[in-house]
Amino acid sequence: MSYALQGLIFAFRKNLDYGTRLVADLSDAQMIQQPLSNLPAPANHPAWVLSHLNVYLPIMECLIRGQTFSDPKGHRFGMTSEPESEASIYAPRKVLVDEFVMGHQRVIDLLEASDESVLARPVTLERWKPTMPVNGIVLPYLMLNHENGHLGQLSTWRRVLGLPSV
């Protein structure tokens, strides 16, 4: 297995561990808590962050398999969505975490069964082709940059609420 794939898998496992620890001690009520609610944009609370990240896990699977997928932009928890304080919009914490864990493991399993040619596979989503034309660009972005940004939001969210670091 190439170092590029090994690096993606290593970092994605780290994200999985960090992401689960960030929400392990939270109640379902805390998952939708929005500190500093007087700001013009609502905080990305844990229920939204996990719901949002979970949208992209099946897309990563499709990318690795070379399958087409629907544009996530307009998904209920896609890039144009905003966190809401209504609990019924989101799955319970355990369901969100289970989906996060299983989705990560499926992506890791697929990458472990792949060779480096998977990184040269063209992206099928037209909107992404100009900036991320192949998996070797889009997978690191989704698995690392995108996910790390949102996990950092959860870490900051914890600190604003006075919760301990993980």
Buried (B, 14 or more C-beta within 10 A) or exposed (E): EEEBBEEBBEBBEEBBEBBBBBBEEBEBEBBBBBBEEEEEEBBBBBBBBBBBBBBBBBBBBBBBEEEEBEEBEEBEBBEEBEBBEEEEBBBEBEEBBBBBBEBBBBBBEBBEEBEEEBBEBEBEBEEBEEEBEBBBBBBBEBBBEBBBEBBEBBBEBBEEBEBEEB
